[in-house]
């Protein structure tokens, strides 16, 4: 009897272990796996949507930086000629060119020249500060090398020498010093790269006639700056004595004194 009870107990344990149907366990495992796969798929799709959203709608800072890079650089100066420097072709001589520079900003702007041939070229002035709307004609000097080995002259052709004009906004009136551009390098703007073009001085052309006019205007402006300012008030002589009005008053006083003496006599 004990043996039978043990068998019954053992059989009960076996059946109790297998009491859960096989299709139920399979269904549970398949449902859990399908649930995890769906979750992974949804997560993957959400990541794709986020990446697409970032690509189609980037942050405002990125948009602004890209927009700024695509926009053309706003010029602070207006140049005439705009992108060339014309020189008369006279080999073995120092020749001159001219360029008009005007400040088109609402603030003061400093400008500075640079050249790829500093040994044979220089500018007058090499730099300066222009008030809003102010203009100046700068003169550029260059030594023309004579052609080697009977080479043909390079009239009406571009030279390898280049000039660069840079600009920098400054706060109000101040004295120009080249160190301004070293101290504020991040705010410097390259206005233009100027190429050198030689002209035949014996042949009349619009560019040559314009160059002559600009050089004449630059020389006249330079002479006007050299002259002392006109005196609008009385002249001062010696140690600051005012002589004009004092002399006229004294002469009138003496004349009245003489008239009074004659009348009294």
Backbone as a ProteinNet text record, in pm:
[ID]
protein_1_A
[PRIMARY]
XXXXXXXXXXXXXXXXXXXXXXXXXXXXXXXXXXXXXXXXXXXXXXXXXXXXXXXXXXXXXXXXXXXXXXXXXXXXXXXXXXXXXXXXXXXXXXXXXXXXXXXXXXXXXXXXXXXXXXXXXXXXXXXXXXXXXXXXXXXXXXXXXXXXXXXXXXXXXXXXXXXXXXXXXXXXXXXXXXXXXXXXXXXXXXXXXXXXXXXXXXXXXXXXXXXXXXXXXXXXXXXXXXXXXXXXXXXXXXXXXXXXXXXXXXXXXXXXXXXXXXXXX
[TERTIARY]
83.3	0	85.7	194.9	284.4	343.1	371.3	431.7	333.7	207.8	107.8	87.4	86.3	69.9	186.5	305.8	423.4	412.7	364.5	349.8	245.1	134.6	31.3	84.2	162.9	219.3	313.8	395.4	490.4	418.5	314.2	237.5	168.6	122.4	59.2	154.4	277.6	377.9	408.4	417.4	447.2	336.7	218.1	105.9	87	116.1	106.7	212.4	322.9	428.2	385.1	311.1	265.6	121.7	68.7	-70.2	-94.6	8.3	-7.3	-2.1	-99	-99.5	17.8	64.4	180.4	150	26.7	-5.6	-8.4	-40.6	-43.7	95.2	192.3	329.3	385.7	353.8	404.3	345.2	216.1	150.3	207.3	235.6	291.6	428.7	514.5	649.8	645.7	555.8	547.2	492.6	392.9	337.8	441.3	522.9	626.7	731	769.4	869.4	814.3	685.6	625.9	613.3	581.4	572.2	706.3	813.1	946.3	987.6	953.8	990.3	914.4	785.5	708.2	766.2	805	863.7	993.9	1076.7	1202	1174.1	1075	1042.3	993.8	908.2	857.4	970.9	1062.3	1174.8	1264	1286.4	1369.9	1305.2	1173	1103.8	1105.2	1093.5	1098.9	1235.5	1342.3	1475.8	1490.1	1435	1441.5	1367.4	1248.1	1170.7	1243.1	1307.9	1383.3	1499.2	1570.8	1682.7	1635.1	1520.4	1464.6	1419.4	1361.7	1316.7	1434.5	1545.2	1664.1	1722.7	1718.2	1775.1	1690.3	1558.3	1469.6	1446.6	1456.6	1437	1556.2	1670.1	1786.5	1764.7	1848.1	1834.9	1850.4	1794.2	1797.3	1939.2	2028.2	2165.8	2232.6	2202.6	2260.6	2206.8	2075.9	2016.7	2078.2	2092.6	2147.8	2291.3	2371.1	2511	2523	2438.6	2441	2394.2	2290.6	2240	2343.9	2414.3	2518.3	2630.8	2665	2772.5	2733.8	2602.2	2557	2537.1	2511.7	2490.7	2620.7	2617	2739.6	2786.3	2916.5	2975	2934.7	2882.4	2840.7	2963.6	2975.4	3090.5	3073.8	3181.9	3182.2	3236.2	3313.2	3376.6	3333.9	3326.5	3302.5	3428.6	3476.4	3603.8	3579.4	3665.4	3658.9	3802.6	3851.7	3792.6	3762.3	3664.7	3618.8	3711.1	3787.7	3868	4001	4045.1	4171.5	4246.3	4377.2	4462.5	4533.9	4511.1	4569.8	4698.3	4804.5	4933.6	4977.9	5040.1	5102	5227.3	5242.6	5355.4	5477.9	5567.8	5693.2	5804.9	5866.4	5969.7	6086.8	6133.9	6247	6211.2	6083.4	6041	5940.5	5925.2	5821.5	5695.2	5587.4	5461.9	5359	5246.5	5144.5	5008.2	4928.2	4788	4706.5	4576.4	4488.7	4361.6	4305.3	4178.7	4101.1	3973.3	3885.5	3821.8	3824.5	3769.2	3665.4	3544.2	3436.6	3373.8	3350.3	3284.6	3134.4	3072.2	2927.4	2853	2923.4	2860.8	2810.6	2735.5	2688.7	2785.4	2895.3	2995.6	3131.1	3228	3363.1	3425.6	3503.2	3565.2	3713.4	3796.9	3939.1	3968.6	4061.2	4101.3	4253	4297.8	4440.4	4474.2	4590.3	4640.3	4738	4737.9	4841.3	4875.3	5000.4	5042.4	5132.1	5135.5	5223.2	5365.2	5386.4	5520.1	5554.6	5579.6	5606.6	5738	5831	5959.9	5950.3	5856.1	5845.4	5718	5633.1	5506.6	5485.9	5423.6	5379.1	5260.4	5183.2	5059.7	5067.7	4995.8	4986.7	4841.6	4774.4	4821.8	4810.2	4891.2	4880.3	4755.7	4691.5	4569.7	4512.2	4394.3	4331.2	4195.6	4128.1	3993.6	3903.1	3791.8	3695.3	3567.5	3517.2	3388.8	3276.4	3154.5	3043.2	3025.3	3027.5	3012.9	3140	3247.5	3373.1	3444.2	3516.8	3589.8	3730.7	3817.7	3957	4008.4	4104.6	4170.8	4311.9	4339.7	4471.1	4556.3	4684.2	4779.2	4866.9	4885.8	4966.5	5087.8	5205.5	5330	5385.2	5439.1	5494.6	5612.6	5718.1	5832.5	5810.5	5819.3	5795.5	5928.3	5938.9	6059.5	6069.2	6186.8	6201.5	6191.3	6142.7	6130.5	6267.1	6273	6396.6	6397.9	6519.8	6541.7	6450.2	6435.2	6356.1	6212.6	6154.7	6017	5922	5806.4	5707.5	5652.1	5620.7	5560.7	5425.7	5391.1	5268.5	5157.8	5151.1	5048.8	4911.3	4814.7	4675.6	4662.5	4760.7	4753.3	4767.8	4718.5	4724.6	4861.7	4906.7	5033.7	5009.3	5115.7	5104.5	5091.5	5126.8	5119.6	4973.3	4939.8	4803.6	4805.3	4695.8	4674.8	4546.2	4544.5	4427.1	4390.2	4261.6	4209.7	4121.7	4154.7	4079.5	4010.9	3901.6	3827.2	3797.5	3770.9	3742.9	3659.4	3546.4	3464.5	3530	3530.6	3588.7	3485.1	3509.3	3416.8	3457.4	3392.3	3413.5	3547.8	3577.9	3702.5	3820.3	3928	4051	4166	4285.8	4404.6	4426.9	4462.6	4485	4621.8	4623.9	4748.2	4731	4833.5	4819.9	4785.9	4819.6	4792.8	4643.9	4557.1	4413	4372.9	4434.2	4399.2	4458.7	4565.2	4622	4540.5	4482.6	4408.6	4268	4210.7	4072.9	4066.5	4142.2	4149.3	4017	3938.2	3812	3707.9	3727.2	3628.3	3674.2	3783.1	3835.5	3759.4	3729.3	3664.2	3754.2	3770.9	3847.8	3753.3	3778.1	3689.5	3707.8	3832.1	3855.2	4001.2	4022.4	4155.3	4172.4	4268.8	4290.4	4403.7	4377.7	4478.8	4540.9	4666.4	4739.8	4725.2	4687.8	4675.5	4756.9	4844.6	4927.5	4858.2	4872.7	4815.2	4926.1	4899.4	4993.1	4975.9	5076	5058.7	5045.7	5090.1	5083.5	4953.2	4870.4	4743.3	4629.2	4540.4	4428.6	4324.9	4275.9	4174.1	4093.8	3970.1	3889.9	3956.8	4021.8	4087.8	4204.5	4279.1	4393.9	4348.1	4242.5	4191.6	4136.8	4068.8	4017.4	4130.2	4236	4350.6	4413.6	4426.1	4483.7	4396.9	4265.4	4176.5	4188.6	4192.4	4202.8	4335.9	4443	4573.6	4574.4	4511.7	4505.2	4423.9	4312	4230.9	4305.7	4380	4456	4565.7	4633.6	4738.1	4679	4564.3	4500.5	4457.3	4403.7	4363.3	4484.2	4596.5	4717.4	4771.2	4770	4816.9	4725.5	4595.5	4502.1	4525.1	4560.8	4588.6	4718.3	4811.3	4938.5	4924.4	4828.6	4813.1	4762.7	4809.1	4758.2	4613	4537.8	4396	4383	4279.2	4256.9	4218.6	4270.1	4244.8	4119.7	4020.4	3894.8	3890.4	3969.4	3969.7	4086.7	4108.9	4222.5	4354.6	4452.9	4584	4654.9	4737.6	4811.5	4959.6	5030.7	5174.5	5245.5	5374.6	5456.1	5409.9	5390.8	5351.9	5201.1	5126.9	4982	4911.3	4975.7	4910.6	4820.9	4697.7	4604.1	4633.3	4668.5	4718	4620.9	4532.9	4448.9	4348.7	4257.7	4155.1	4216.2	4317.5	4382.3	4442.9	4505.6	4567.7	4462.9	4352.9	4248.4	4186	4159.6	4101.8	4196	4324.2	4421.2	4429.3	4425.8	4431.9	4308.9	4192.1	4070.7	4076.3	4128.6	4139.3	4233.6	4347	4441.1	4383.5	4306.1	4244.7	4144.4	4067.8	3972.4	4044.3	4155.4	4230	4282.1	4330.3	4380.1	4268.5	4148.6	4036.6	3995.1	3993.7	3955.2	4057.2	4184.3	4286	4270.4	4243.6	4225.1	4102.1	3994.1	3873.2	3893.9	3967.6	3989.6	4075.5	4163.3	4248.2	4166.9
-120.8	0	124.5	111.6	227.9	252.6	141.3	156.6	219.3	179.2	235.6	384.2	418.2	560.7	641.8	585	657	675	567.2	579.6	685	681.2	780.6	921.6	933.8	1067.6	1109.6	1011.3	1048.3	1079.5	1002.2	1031.6	1167.5	1199.6	1330.9	1443.4	1425.4	1529.2	1545.7	1436.7	1444.2	1513.7	1481.3	1544	1689.8	1712.5	1853.3	1937.5	1885.4	1956.7	1980.4	1886.2	1896.5	1942.9	2001.1	2043.8	2160.9	2243.1	2357.5	2305.5	2336.5	2285.4	2339.7	2263.4	2299	2418.7	2427	2538.7	2671.6	2667	2790.9	2848.2	2761.6	2809.9	2860.9	2793.4	2839	2973.6	2988.5	3115.5	3229.6	3200.7	3305.3	3348.8	3250.6	3285.8	3361.4	3317	3386.2	3526.8	3542.9	3677	3770.4	3719.9	3805.8	3845	3748.8	3781.2	3880.4	3863.8	3958.1	4096.8	4099.4	4229.3	4301.5	4228.6	4290.5	4335.1	4254.5	4295.2	4420.2	4428.2	4548	4669.5	4650.8	4761.4	4809.2	4714	4750.8	4822.3	4775.5	4839.9	4982.8	5001.9	5136.2	5228	5177.1	5257.7	5296.3	5200.8	5228.1	5333.2	5321.7	5419.5	5558.1	5563.3	5693.4	5758.5	5674.8	5729.4	5784	5711.7	5758.5	5890.6	5900.6	6023.8	6140.6	6115.6	6222.1	6270.8	6174.4	6214.6	6293.1	6250.3	6325.3	6463.5	6473.3	6603.2	6696.9	6641.9	6725.9	6770.9	6681.5	6719.3	6820.8	6807.3	6901.8	7028.3	7022.7	7139.9	7154.3	7203.5	7218.7	7330.2	7337.6	7445	7581	7681	7816.3	7867.8	7827.9	7874.4	7821	7694.8	7638.4	7708.4	7737.2	7806.2	7944.4	8017	8151.5	8150.1	8055.2	8049.4	8014.2	7921.1	7884.6	8001.2	8070.6	8184.8	8294.9	8319.3	8422.3	8385.5	8256.4	8215.4	8227.2	8212.1	8221.2	8365.1	8456.7	8595.5	8660.3	8748.7	8817.8	8916.8	8936.6	9028.4	9171.5	9242.3	9379.7	9470.5	9547.9	9636.3	9761.4	9800.6	9924.9	10041.3	10010.3	10111.8	10094.8	10206.1	10203.2	10250	10167.9	10192.6	10232.2	10320.6	10362.3	10386	10297	10178.5	10069.4	9984.4	9889.2	9772.1	9725.6	9604.5	9604.8	9719.5	9726.9	9854.2	9849.7	9967.1	9985.6	10100	10126.4	10207.4	10160.8	10229	10254.1	10369.8	10387.6	10300.4	10236	10144	10222.5	10248.5	10318.7	10239.9	10147.1	10059.9	10140.2	10096.3	10161.4	10287.2	10320.1	10441.2	10407.4	10503.7	10491.1	10559.9	10484.9	10538.1	10541	10608.7	10626.9	10581.3	10536.4	10506.6	10575.1	10576.2	10642.2	10561.3	10567	10499.7	10583.4	10604.4	10678.9	10582.2	10620.5	10537.1	10620.4	10566.8	10637.3	10547.1	10602.9	10529.7	10535.2	10419.4	10411.5	10367.3	10356.5	10314.4	10435.6	10404.7	10508.6	10529.9	10457.5	10470.9	10497.1	10535.3	10557.2	10423.4	10425.2	10304.2	10331.3	10239.9	10245.2	10155.1	10198.5	10117.9	10103.1	9997.9	9968.5	9897.9	9934.4	9872.1	9761.3	9659.2	9556.4	9521.1	9478.3	9444.3	9321.6	9251.8	9135.2	9176	9304.2	9352.7	9476.3	9460.3	9577.9	9648.3	9580.2	9642.8	9739.7	9718.1	9803.4	9887.6	9874	9948.8	10009.5	10124.5	10181.4	10273.2	10300.4	10375.7	10504	10605.7	10732	10778.4	10771.2	10718.4	10566.1	10499.3	10353.1	10307.5	10399.3	10368.4	10495.8	10484.6	10602.6	10568.7	10671.8	10658.1	10757.7	10707.6	10790.5	10803	10925.2	10948.8	10902.1	10887.3	10845.6	10940.6	10884.7	10964.9	11031.6	11023.6	11088.2	11005	11073.4	11006.4	11062.5	10985.7	11024.7	10956.6	11020.1	10959.9	10922.1	10794.5	10744.1	10726.1	10754.4	10739.9	10618.5	10536.2	10414.7	10430.2	10409.4	10421	10281.3	10266	10136.2	10157.4	10081.5	10082.6	9974.3	10014.8	9922.5	9861.2	9731.9	9661.7	9658.3	9684.3	9674.4	9529.6	9504.5	9366.6	9302.5	9173.9	9098.6	9023.3	9011.7	8933	8976.7	9110.5	9167.2	9113.8	9094.4	9049	9160.5	9121.9	9218.9	9293.5	9421.3	9494.4	9435.8	9451.8	9391.1	9496.1	9585.9	9689.9	9626	9681.6	9633.4	9490.2	9444	9310.8	9320.4	9218.1	9216	9172.9	9235.3	9199	9100.4	9037.6	8944.4	9016.7	9142.9	9219.9	9247.5	9228.4	9251	9340	9408.9	9491.8	9447.3	9462.3	9426.7	9544.3	9577.1	9682.5	9618.5	9643.8	9590.5	9704.6	9671.5	9773.4	9723.5	9818.7	9788.6	9901.7	9868.1	9969	10014.4	10145.4	10201.2	10291.4	10321.9	10402.2	10548.7	10622.8	10766.8	10806.9	10935.1	10989.7	10946.1	10911.6	10874.3	10881.4	10878.9	10878.3	10738.3	10732.5	10602.3	10548	10423.4	10350.7	10210.4	10154.8	10021.2	9912.5	9935.1	9832.8	9807.5	9896.7	9873.2	9740.8	9710.1	9587.3	9464.3	9481	9367.7	9337.2	9439.8	9420	9364.3	9387.2	9344.7	9264.4	9157.5	9077.6	9010.6	8976.7	8906.1	8995.6	9126.9	9219.5	9281.5	9233.9	9288.9	9229.4	9312.6	9268.4	9301.9	9206.1	9229.1	9292	9417.5	9488.2	9442.4	9434.5	9399.5	9362	9272.3	9240.8	9315.4	9404.3	9488.2	9431.8	9417.1	9371	9489.5	9476.7	9581.2	9561.6	9669.5	9668.8	9785.8	9757.9	9861.2	9917.6	10051	10121.5	10187.9	10204.7	10275.6	10425.5	10494.6	10637.9	10724	10674.6	10752.7	10731.6	10640.9	10613.9	10658.5	10738.5	10789.4	10678.8	10668.4	10568.9	10622.4	10576.5	10624	10597.4	10481.4	10450.4	10545	10578.3	10668.1	10809.7	10856.4	10990.7	10999.2	10896	10895.2	10893.5	10820.1	10816.7	10954.7	11026.8	11161.9	11254.3	11244.2	11329.5	11297.8	11169.9	11133.1	11176.6	11164.4	11209.3	11360.6	11435.4	11580.4	11617.2	11549.9	11577.3	11542.1	11430.9	11391.3	11492.6	11541.9	11641.3	11772.3	11812.5	11935.6	11922.6	11806.6	11785.7	11785.1	11729	11727.4	11868.3	11950.8	12088.6	12169.1	12140.7	12213	12177.2	12051.5	12012.8	12074.1	12102.3	12160.8	12307.2	12378.8	12521.2	12542.7	12647.2	12675	12720.3	12699.2	12741.5	12892.3	12936.6	13079.4	13142.9	13265.2	13335.1	13420.8	13389.2	13464.9	13577.9	13571.1	13674.4	13770.1	13855.3	13948.9	13875.6	13928.4	13866.4	13886.5	13794.1	13797.4	13802.6	13891	13903	13904.6	13878.9	13881.5	13778.2	13820.8	13731.4	13732	13734.3	13723.7	13856.5	13967.3	14097.9	14112.7	14154.4	14180.1	14319.1	14327.6	14454.7	14522.3	14446.7	14507.9	14606.1	14560	14646.7	14753.4	14717.1	14815.5	14929.6	14897.4	15000.8	15093.3	15036.3	15120	15211.5	15157.9	15242.5	15355.5	15327.7	15430.1	15539.9	15497.7	15599.7	15688.8	15630.5	15712.8	15806.6	15758.6	15841.4	15958.7	15934.5	16042.7	16144.2	16095.2	16188.7	16278.4	16225.3	16307.4	16408.6	16367.3	16459.8	16578.2	16552.2	16661.9	16757.6	16702.6	16788.7	16874.8	16822.1	16897.7	17009.4	16984.2	17087.3	17201.6	17170	17275.5	17358.8	17295.8	17370	17462.4	17414.3	17496.2	17619.9	17606.9	17719.4	17819.1
0	0	0	73	76	-57.9	-126.9	-260.3	-355.2	-348.2	-437.5	-411	-281	-248.3	-302	-293.4	-345.6	-495	-565.4	-709.5	-744.5	-669.6	-696.4	-674.3	-566	-537.9	-646.9	-691	-796.8	-925.6	-954.7	-1075.1	-1065.3	-947.7	-929.2	-952.6	-905.7	-925.4	-1072.1	-1144.1	-1286.8	-1361.3	-1337.1	-1406.7	-1365.6	-1236.5	-1196.1	-1269.5	-1298.2	-1372.7	-1516.1	-1570.4	-1708.5	-1718.4	-1610.8	-1611.3	-1706.7	-1736.6	-1827.9	-1969.4	-2051.5	-2187.7	-2268.4	-2367.1	-2448.3	-2537.6	-2590.8	-2681.3	-2608	-2474	-2396.7	-2375.8	-2345.5	-2327.1	-2457.6	-2566.4	-2696.9	-2732.8	-2706	-2735.7	-2651.5	-2524.7	-2436	-2483.1	-2520.6	-2565.6	-2696.6	-2788	-2917.3	-2900.3	-2809.7	-2788.1	-2727.2	-2635.5	-2574.7	-2677.2	-2762.9	-2865.4	-2966.2	-3004.2	-3098.9	-3037.6	-2907.5	-2840	-2838.7	-2808.8	-2806.9	-2945.4	-3048.4	-3184.4	-3226.2	-3188.9	-3219.9	-3149.6	-3024.2	-2949.8	-3014.7	-3055.4	-3121.9	-3253.4	-3326.7	-3453.7	-3433.4	-3333.3	-3304.9	-3261.6	-3177.8	-3133.2	-3250.5	-3340.5	-3457.1	-3547.1	-3566.6	-3648.3	-3584.6	-3452.3	-3385.5	-3400.9	-3395.7	-3417.2	-3558.5	-3656.5	-3795.3	-3811.3	-3749.8	-3759	-3693.8	-3579.8	-3512.7	-3598	-3660.6	-3745.6	-3866.4	-3925	-4036.8	-3993.8	-3875.9	-3826.4	-3804	-3751.7	-3730.9	-3863.1	-3964.2	-4093.2	-4166.4	-4154.5	-4222.8	-4143.7	-4011.3	-3925.7	-3831.5	-3880.5	-3793.2	-3693.3	-3591.8	-3492.5	-3556.8	-3490.1	-3544.2	-3558.9	-3465.9	-3476.3	-3601.5	-3634.3	-3755.7	-3878.4	-3880	-3993.9	-4010.3	-3900.7	-3908.9	-3956.3	-3907	-3949.2	-4096.4	-4140.7	-4282.8	-4368	-4322.7	-4399.6	-4409.2	-4298.7	-4301.5	-4396.5	-4400.6	-4489.2	-4635.6	-4665.2	-4803.7	-4849.2	-4755.9	-4793.1	-4836.9	-4936.8	-4979.1	-4873.1	-4866.4	-4769.5	-4802.1	-4704.4	-4725.8	-4725.9	-4832.9	-4848	-4763.1	-4701.2	-4624	-4705.4	-4808.5	-4890.9	-5035.7	-5104.9	-5249.1	-5319	-5410.9	-5478.3	-5623.1	-5672.1	-5811.7	-5861.5	-5950.2	-6012.9	-5910.4	-5939.9	-5838.5	-5812.7	-5912.9	-5892.2	-5965.7	-6016.2	-6089.3	-6053.5	-6072.5	-6060.4	-6194.1	-6256.8	-6388.4	-6372.8	-6437	-6436.3	-6579.8	-6606.7	-6738.1	-6748.3	-6861	-6878	-6923.9	-6830.9	-6858.4	-6791.9	-6865	-6805.8	-6749.6	-6633.2	-6568.6	-6492.7	-6479.5	-6410.9	-6301.3	-6211.4	-6108.8	-6159.6	-6166.3	-6218.8	-6107.2	-6137.2	-6034.8	-6085.3	-5989.8	-6013.6	-5905	-5922	-5824.2	-5808.9	-5689.4	-5661	-5560.1	-5590.2	-5500.1	-5401.2	-5273.5	-5165.8	-5090.9	-5079.6	-5010.2	-4905.8	-4788.4	-4680.2	-4700.5	-4720.2	-4740.6	-4615.1	-4501.9	-4375.6	-4297.5	-4191.9	-4100.7	-3984.6	-3983.4	-3877.8	-3941.1	-3858.4	-3907	-3947.1	-4053.5	-4106.4	-4131.7	-4084.2	-4112.8	-4232.5	-4317.1	-4431.3	-4432	-4500.2	-4503.2	-4633.9	-4691.1	-4813.2	-4779.1	-4862.2	-4860.8	-5004.6	-5029.2	-5163.4	-5161.2	-5272.9	-5286.5	-5325.9	-5354.7	-5392.7	-5311.2	-5181.9	-5097.4	-5129.9	-5197.9	-5228.5	-5345.1	-5434.5	-5552.8	-5553.1	-5451.9	-5448.5	-5310.5	-5308.2	-5181.4	-5208.7	-5104	-5116	-5034.3	-5081.2	-5007.4	-5005.6	-4893	-4764.7	-4761.2	-4677.4	-4667	-4593.9	-4524.7	-4450.6	-4393.6	-4336.2	-4278.9	-4222.2	-4171.2	-4114.6	-4184.7	-4235.2	-4306.9	-4225.9	-4217.2	-4152.5	-4245.6	-4194.1	-4281.4	-4399.4	-4519.6	-4641.1	-4689.7	-4613.9	-4653.7	-4760.5	-4847.8	-4954.1	-4964.2	-5026.6	-5044.9	-5170.7	-5236.3	-5351.5	-5309.5	-5307.1	-5269.3	-5394.5	-5381.1	-5491.2	-5462.6	-5563.8	-5551.5	-5643	-5587.5	-5662.5	-5691.1	-5810.6	-5849.7	-5943.3	-5921.8	-6012.3	-6117.9	-6244.3	-6355.1	-6397.7	-6384.2	-6425.6	-6578.1	-6633.8	-6780	-6825.6	-6944.9	-6993.9	-7014	-6990.1	-7004	-7135.7	-7193.4	-7315.9	-7429.6	-7442.5	-7551.6	-7554.4	-7436.9	-7430.8	-7473.6	-7520.2	-7562.5	-7441.4	-7455.8	-7343	-7306.1	-7180.2	-7127.9	-7115.4	-7215.4	-7212.4	-7227.5	-7152.9	-7154.1	-7103.9	-7027.6	-6970.5	-6819.3	-6751.1	-6605.8	-6558.3	-6450.9	-6389.7	-6275.8	-6232.7	-6120.2	-5986.9	-5983.6	-5859.7	-5825.8	-5699.3	-5652.6	-5528.8	-5510	-5392.3	-5323.4	-5193	-5113.3	-5024.5	-5024.4	-4938.1	-4832	-4706.1	-4593	-4518.9	-4451.9	-4377.8	-4237	-4149.1	-4009.3	-3951.5	-3889	-3823.4	-3693.8	-3670.2	-3548.3	-3481.5	-3356.7	-3278.3	-3283.4	-3369.9	-3373.6	-3431.3	-3416.3	-3469.1	-3381.6	-3446.6	-3377.2	-3475.5	-3423.4	-3507.9	-3564.1	-3691.6	-3754.6	-3716.2	-3674.3	-3649	-3708	-3772.5	-3833.1	-3732.6	-3604.1	-3503.3	-3482	-3532.4	-3519.8	-3584.1	-3696.1	-3766.9	-3699.6	-3623.3	-3549.7	-3424.8	-3364.1	-3240	-3263.2	-3381.6	-3408.8	-3539.3	-3543.3	-3664.9	-3698.7	-3596.7	-3622.8	-3688.6	-3685	-3739.8	-3871.8	-3926.8	-4051.5	-4169.3	-4266.5	-4390.2	-4507.7	-4596.9	-4719.2	-4821.2	-4853.3	-4944.7	-5089.4	-5132.8	-5272.6	-5294.1	-5389.9	-5439.3	-5571	-5577	-5694.8	-5779.3	-5906.7	-6000.7	-6073.8	-6109	-6177.9	-6328	-6397.4	-6543.2	-6597.1	-6692.8	-6754.2	-6877.7	-6894.4	-7008.6	-7088.5	-7216.8	-7303.6	-7281.3	-7228.4	-7199.4	-7324.7	-7439.2	-7562.5	-7638.2	-7591.8	-7659	-7568.9	-7624.9	-7546.6	-7527	-7402.6	-7368.9	-7250.8	-7232.6	-7118.3	-6984	-6971.2	-6844.1	-6819.3	-6924.3	-6908.1	-6875	-6940.3	-6911.2	-6769.4	-6726.1	-6589.5	-6488	-6517.1	-6427.2	-6414.2	-6524.7	-6518.8	-6433.6	-6447.1	-6367.3	-6219	-6184.9	-6043.9	-5984.5	-6060.9	-6010.5	-5989	-6079.4	-6062.7	-5939.2	-5917	-5798.6	-5670.5	-5673	-5554.6	-5523.1	-5625.9	-5602.8	-5551	-5604.4	-5557.3	-5411.5	-5374.9	-5235.6	-5143.3	-5190.9	-5108.9	-5087.2	-5189.8	-5175.4	-5084.1	-5091.4	-5004.5	-4857.8	-4832.4	-4693.6	-4642.2	-4732.2	-4688.9	-4650.5	-4710.8	-4682.9	-4541.2	-4475.3	-4340.1	-4347.3	-4243	-4243.6	-4253	-4324.6	-4341.2	-4207.3	-4185.8	-4059.9	-4075.7	-3998.8	-4003.9	-3901.9	-3797.6	-3694.6	-3711.9	-3616.7	-3623.9	-3618.7	-3690.7	-3692.2	-3559.5	-3525.9	-3400.2	-3433	-3368	-3391.3	-3258.8	-3263.1	-3142.4	-3043	-2920.8	-2813.6	-2793.4	-2902.9	-2891	-2884	-2928.5	-2926.1	-3048.3	-3028.8	-3138.1	-3192.3	-3323.2	-3376.4	-3471.3	-3536.9	-3639.2	-3579.7	-3496	-3440.1	-3349.9	-3277.5	-3187.3	-3267.9	-3380.1	-3463.2	-3523	-3572.4	-3630.9	-3526.3	-3407.7	-3301.4	-3261	-3253.7	-3213.3	-3318.7	-3446.5	-3552	-3548.6	-3524.3	-3516	-3395	-3285.5	-3164.5	-3186.8	-3249.5	-3276	-3373	-3470.2	-3565	-3494.5	-3402	-3328.4	-3240	-3181.2	-3096.9	-3177.4	-3299.2	-3382.2	-3420.8	-3449.5	-3485.5	-3368.9	-3249.2	-3130.5	-3102.7	-3124.8	-3100.7	-3199	-3325.5	-3426.2	-3394.2	-3353.9	-3322.1	-3203.4	-3106.2	-2986.6	-3018.1	-3111.4	-3149	-3232
[MASK]
+++++++++++++++++++++++++++++++++++++++++++++++++++++++++++++++++++++++++++++++++++++++++++++++++++++++++++++++++++++++++++++++++++++++++++++++++++++++++++++++++++++++++++++++++++++++++++++++++++++++++++++++++++++++++++++++++++++++++++++++++++++++++++++++++++++++++

